[in-house]
Amino acid sequence: MHLFYQYRFEVRNKIITEINATTNALNGGYRVLVSGLDGPVKWRRSGDLNLAFYINYTYQITPDTLVNYTKQYIDE
C-alpha cells in the first residue's frame, strides 16, 4: 500500500467540505457529480519541509430540475 494512502480520508473530507460549501452558497436545488475521488493521493512540496497532499478531481453542479443533458461536439 502506498505511503500516502493514510492521508486519503483527510484529503477526501476536505474536498467534500469545499464542494458542500459551494453548493450551500447556491441555496439548494442543485446536485453534484464528482469524478476523480477514486484516484491516487499525490503530493507536492509546499515549503522547505512541508508536503501538500491532493487528489485530482472535478465536479459539475447541475440544477435538480435538469433531467436531460446532451453535450454538443463541434468538428473543426
Contacts in CASP RR format, 6 or more apart in sequence:
PFRMAT RR
TARGET T0000
AUTHOR 0000-0000-0000
METHOD contacts of the structure
MODEL  1
MHLFYQYRFEVRNKIITEINATTNALNGGYRVLVSGLDGPVKWRRSGDLN
LAFYINYTYQITPDTLVNYTKQYIDE
2 40 0 8 1.000
2 41 0 8 1.000
4 40 0 8 1.000
4 41 0 8 1.000
4 42 0 8 1.000
4 43 0 8 1.000
4 53 0 8 1.000
5 41 0 8 1.000
7 41 0 8 1.000
7 53 0 8 1.000
8 41 0 8 1.000
8 55 0 8 1.000
10 53 0 8 1.000
11 41 0 8 1.000
11 53 0 8 1.000
11 54 0 8 1.000
11 55 0 8 1.000
12 37 0 8 1.000
12 55 0 8 1.000
15 34 0 8 1.000
15 37 0 8 1.000
15 55 0 8 1.000
15 57 0 8 1.000
19 32 0 8 1.000
19 34 0 8 1.000
19 59 0 8 1.000
22 61 0 8 1.000
23 30 0 8 1.000
23 32 0 8 1.000
23 61 0 8 1.000
26 61 0 8 1.000
28 64 0 8 1.000
29 63 0 8 1.000
29 64 0 8 1.000
29 65 0 8 1.000
30 61 0 8 1.000
30 62 0 8 1.000
30 63 0 8 1.000
30 64 0 8 1.000
31 61 0 8 1.000
31 62 0 8 1.000
31 63 0 8 1.000
31 64 0 8 1.000
32 59 0 8 1.000
32 60 0 8 1.000
32 61 0 8 1.000
32 62 0 8 1.000
33 59 0 8 1.000
33 60 0 8 1.000
33 62 0 8 1.000
34 57 0 8 1.000
34 58 0 8 1.000
34 59 0 8 1.000
35 57 0 8 1.000
35 58 0 8 1.000
35 59 0 8 1.000
36 55 0 8 1.000
36 56 0 8 1.000
36 57 0 8 1.000
36 58 0 8 1.000
37 55 0 8 1.000
37 57 0 8 1.000
39 55 0 8 1.000
39 56 0 8 1.000
40 55 0 8 1.000
41 53 0 8 1.000
41 54 0 8 1.000
41 55 0 8 1.000
42 53 0 8 1.000
42 54 0 8 1.000
42 55 0 8 1.000
42 56 0 8 1.000
43 51 0 8 1.000
43 52 0 8 1.000
43 53 0 8 1.000
43 54 0 8 1.000
44 51 0 8 1.000
44 52 0 8 1.000
44 54 0 8 1.000
45 51 0 8 1.000
45 52 0 8 1.000
46 52 0 8 1.000
62 69 0 8 1.000
END
